[in-house]
Amino acid sequence: MAEKKPNETRRDFLKLATVAGGAALVATQARPLYAQASAATGGTFDYIVVGGGHNGLICAAYLAKAGFDVAVLEAKDIAGGNTTSEHMTGTSMIHEPCCNTPGGLYNSPAYHELELSEWGVNFTDISMLDGMVRLSQFFDGEILPMWVDPKQTAEEIARFSRRDAQTYLRLMDELQSGPDVGKFRQTPIGYGPSLAEICAAHPKGSTWMRLMRQRCVDSVNDYYENEYIRAWVLDYARGRQPVDDVGTGTGVGDMYGRQRRGNTTIIGGTGAIPQGLTRLLDSFDAPVLTKKFAVEVLVERGRATGVATADGDVYRARRGVVSSAHVQQLETMTPAGSLPETFTDNLRYWKPDILSMYSIMLDVKEPPLFNVHGDWRPGCGNTINTFESQLRTLADCRLGVVTPEGVGAKLIVQSLEDPTRCPDGGHAVRILTHYPYALADGGAVEWDRIKYDVAKQHLAEWQQYVKNLDEDNITAMYVQSPLDIEGRNINNVGGSCHGGSNYWAQDGEMRPVFGWASHRMPIEGLYLTGAGSHPGGSVNGLAGRNAAWVILDDEGKSIHRYLTRLAEA
Ligand SMILES: Cc1cc2nc3c(=O)[nH]c(=O)nc-3n(C[C@H](O)[C@H](O)[C@H](O)COP(=O)(O)OP(=O)(O)OC[C@H]3O[C@@H](n4cnc5c(N)ncnc54)[C@H](O)[C@@H]3O)c2cc1C
């Protein structure tokens, strides 16, 4: 194939801005066309990784450990993407604008293989919670505390239904000893057994296959009998996918993660993840370069050979380019016509998450106090609507309607587990709920007008149950709407928290497009990692590890040596 001339790689930057948001436009408007720089002004590396979220950094770390020369280009002025910890309220307190409970990383092979604890990524201990994981508050005044000891939680459930209490303990065991479906997420597509094969090899596999194809609303009704308990279990299941979506049936077991690991936070804040990974990369002389917005993947003779950034620099890649940018950026970053039409056609239908997130961050002097059987005690809580109301608020969310109670609401105080977040004393509180990004009345921009009114409503709801959530105790407040979430990170298109919905048409072998789910993109030497690739969003580093697995395989490196036994390598 003839070498592409620079002017053949021109992109329509307005298109980029439409896909990726106004920030991209601002970054690119004043710049010349980058591919005109033929020499590598930024440097030459084996691999260039676009995007310094935790997945990009984890992928880079595996490649660096395997002996490759790697550089990470991050658009923002700090690495981390949705895993940063910041002084959101303008005080010394640390709050997380995005991910605050990265429980998935704790059990991820990436955490252990890369020995992240050695690099300062350490989890808090559930024993800090003083016995109570979370207090669930029903709107009629009933409560259901989840205790650190599952048997004690079951005793609370037994106040509503003895049978449900037994089911709770039985399911906890059964789900733990069930088929290892997590293996599917921890393996690149095409490299291991399918979910059906994993289940077929296990005596309880048929139950799992059913659950994985059911709707969570149905599996909750199938297993539990009491209306309070059904509402409670359903509330714990919301978060990633709406509970009435097909394929969410295993959500009936979502509360067990909370039961086992509490609110699972990282000492010092989630920002310790990118900080630790940057230090790890630094030990291999692999730079993480910030304020480097990648606008073009250079393609020569059909192969990805580098990246041009919005400031006019060009980074050459001897062996390949790995992108963790939002999947829809692939089309705008690559030369016109270099991606097959069927690939780009399918990508155009990529859907953001239906449930975005709305949060209120508070600095408080004293931790919030909940009434637990007459005893006021500090803790975290969630409000539980009836089963039917939860489905109604979900339907409203789909229609772009903001309901006062939101789609589930929780109040977490991570400084109870990790006091280092508040160096000058006090506590850091976060109130969270799910809301739509685009409002039926006024669209997404309407959030700027209503977000503080919504905050007032939420605080008023919580003040009914929490003793000291008042002006005397609150010293600072910051509110973040779904529109703000999009503005924080170019990957949070449409307020998405997970790089795009993980619904059935965008999950597993469908992520990002059927036929291209194994991280290899249609251009030779171009790989995809990040939340838009298998297994999707959340903080577990699996997309970064899976992509590294495929790249190392293409390099002829032994997976066994470089992934599962990195610590010994
Ligand atoms: C509000 C919120 C709350 C969340 N809470 C949780 C939680 O409690 N637990 C959990 O497990 N998950 C949570 N998540 C989800 C989780 O944070 C994300 O799924 C995960 O962080 C995605 O990681 P990533 O590395 O794939 O992408 P990102 O974190 O999005 O990082 C991508 C990076 O690439 C950069 N980038 C994009 N395009 C370019 C380009 N062209 N050039 C250079 N750089 C580029 C971006 O600036 C960004 O830094 C939450 C997300 C949000 C938004």
PDBQT file of the ligand as one rigid body, heavy atoms in Angstrom, charges set to zero:
ROOT
HETATM    1  C1  LIG A 601     -19.183   9.719  38.729  1.00  0.00    +0.000 C 
HETATM    2  C2  LIG A 601     -18.568   8.365  38.549  1.00  0.00    +0.000 A 
HETATM    3  C3  LIG A 601     -18.540   7.487  39.610  1.00  0.00    +0.000 A 
HETATM    4  C4  LIG A 601     -17.981   6.212  39.464  1.00  0.00    +0.000 A 
HETATM    5  N1  LIG A 601     -17.926   5.386  40.553  1.00  0.00    +0.000 NA
HETATM    6  C5  LIG A 601     -17.306   4.184  40.440  1.00  0.00    +0.000 A 
HETATM    7  C6  LIG A 601     -17.111   3.364  41.583  1.00  0.00    +0.000 A 
HETATM    8  O1  LIG A 601     -17.460   3.749  42.710  1.00  0.00    +0.000 OA
HETATM    9  N2  LIG A 601     -16.501   2.162  41.410  1.00  0.00    +0.000 N 
HETATM   10  C7  LIG A 601     -16.058   1.739  40.185  1.00  0.00    +0.000 A 
HETATM   11  O2  LIG A 601     -15.489   0.634  40.090  1.00  0.00    +0.000 OA
HETATM   12  N3  LIG A 601     -16.220   2.515  39.085  1.00  0.00    +0.000 NA
HETATM   13  C8  LIG A 601     -16.816   3.719  39.188  1.00  0.00    +0.000 A 
HETATM   14  N4  LIG A 601     -16.960   4.523  38.085  1.00  0.00    +0.000 N 
HETATM   15  C9  LIG A 601     -16.545   4.000  36.764  1.00  0.00    +0.000 C 
HETATM   16  C10 LIG A 601     -15.046   4.039  36.578  1.00  0.00    +0.000 C 
HETATM   17  O3  LIG A 601     -14.515   5.177  37.221  1.00  0.00    +0.000 OA
HETATM   18  C11 LIG A 601     -14.648   4.046  35.093  1.00  0.00    +0.000 C 
HETATM   19  O4  LIG A 601     -15.354   3.032  34.410  1.00  0.00    +0.000 OA
HETATM   20  C12 LIG A 601     -13.160   3.809  34.928  1.00  0.00    +0.000 C 
HETATM   21  O5  LIG A 601     -12.439   4.747  35.694  1.00  0.00    +0.000 OA
HETATM   22  C13 LIG A 601     -12.748   3.901  33.481  1.00  0.00    +0.000 C 
HETATM   23  O6  LIG A 601     -11.345   3.818  33.421  1.00  0.00    +0.000 OA
HETATM   24  P1  LIG A 601     -10.568   3.999  32.025  1.00  0.00    +0.000 P 
HETATM   25  O7  LIG A 601      -9.130   4.027  32.351  1.00  0.00    +0.000 OA
HETATM   26  O8  LIG A 601     -11.041   2.990  31.058  1.00  0.00    +0.000 OA
HETATM   27  O9  LIG A 601     -11.065   5.393  31.454  1.00  0.00    +0.000 OA
HETATM   28  P2  LIG A 601     -11.030   6.855  32.049  1.00  0.00    +0.000 P 
HETATM   29  O10 LIG A 601     -10.907   6.849  33.508  1.00  0.00    +0.000 OA
HETATM   30  O11 LIG A 601     -12.199   7.548  31.447  1.00  0.00    +0.000 OA
HETATM   31  O12 LIG A 601      -9.685   7.453  31.474  1.00  0.00    +0.000 OA
HETATM   32  C14 LIG A 601      -9.545   7.759  30.114  1.00  0.00    +0.000 C 
HETATM   33  C15 LIG A 601      -8.487   8.845  30.025  1.00  0.00    +0.000 C 
HETATM   34  O13 LIG A 601      -8.187   9.062  28.644  1.00  0.00    +0.000 OA
HETATM   35  C16 LIG A 601      -8.026  10.448  28.435  1.00  0.00    +0.000 C 
HETATM   36  N5  LIG A 601      -8.281  10.695  27.014  1.00  0.00    +0.000 N 
HETATM   37  C17 LIG A 601      -9.425  10.503  26.325  1.00  0.00    +0.000 A 
HETATM   38  N6  LIG A 601      -9.253  10.837  25.037  1.00  0.00    +0.000 NA
HETATM   39  C18 LIG A 601      -7.966  11.216  24.925  1.00  0.00    +0.000 A 
HETATM   40  C19 LIG A 601      -7.181  11.669  23.827  1.00  0.00    +0.000 A 
HETATM   41  N7  LIG A 601      -7.699  11.777  22.592  1.00  0.00    +0.000 N 
HETATM   42  N8  LIG A 601      -5.887  11.999  24.054  1.00  0.00    +0.000 NA
HETATM   43  C20 LIG A 601      -5.326  11.873  25.284  1.00  0.00    +0.000 A 
HETATM   44  N9  LIG A 601      -6.039  11.472  26.360  1.00  0.00    +0.000 NA
HETATM   45  C21 LIG A 601      -7.338  11.136  26.163  1.00  0.00    +0.000 A 
HETATM   46  C22 LIG A 601      -9.042  11.083  29.346  1.00  0.00    +0.000 C 
HETATM   47  O14 LIG A 601      -8.684  12.426  29.633  1.00  0.00    +0.000 OA
HETATM   48  C23 LIG A 601      -8.950  10.176  30.573  1.00  0.00    +0.000 C 
HETATM   49  O15 LIG A 601      -7.991  10.643  31.490  1.00  0.00    +0.000 OA
HETATM   50  C24 LIG A 601     -17.470   5.807  38.209  1.00  0.00    +0.000 A 
HETATM   51  C25 LIG A 601     -17.459   6.707  37.142  1.00  0.00    +0.000 A 
HETATM   52  C26 LIG A 601     -17.994   7.980  37.300  1.00  0.00    +0.000 A 
HETATM   53  C27 LIG A 601     -17.944   8.943  36.150  1.00  0.00    +0.000 C 
ENDROOT
TORSDOF 0
